[in-house]
Amino acid sequence: MADKTATIETVEDHGDLGNETTAGLRARIEHLKTALAESRVAQTCKEVSSKVDESVRERPYRYIAGAAAVGVLAGLVAGLLIARKRD
C-alpha cells in the first residue's frame, strides 16, 4: 500500500512539474523575444538598414548600376560556362 501511495504522489508531483515547466518555458521564450528585440545586434541592424535606405533614396543610380554590373558579370560567366560545355 505504501508503494502505491508513493507512486501516486510521484505522478502528481511530475504532473505539476510538467505544467510549471511549460508555463516557465513560455515565459522564458517571451523574455528572450523581448531581449532579442532590444539587443545590440538588432539595433545595429536597424541603424545600418536605415543608413542604406537613406543612401539608396539619395543616389539610387549607384545601386542600379551596381546591380546591373553584377548581372552582366553573372550572365557573362554563365554564358562562358554553357559555351564551354557545348564544345
C-alpha positions, 0 to 999 in steps of 0.5 A: 500500500505504501508503494502505491501511495508513493507512486501516486504522489510521484505522478502528481508531483511530475504532473505539476512539474510538467505544467510549471515547466511549460508555463516557465518555458513560455515565459522564458521564450517571451523574455528572450523575444523581448531581449532579442528585440532590444539587443545590440545586434538588432539595433545595429541592424536597424541603424545600418538598414536605415543608413542604406535606405537613406543612401539608396533614396539619395543616389539610387543610380549607384545601386542600379548600376551596381546591380546591373554590373553584377548581372552582366558579370553573372550572365557573362560567366554563365554564358562562358560556362554553357559555351564551354560545355557545348564544345 
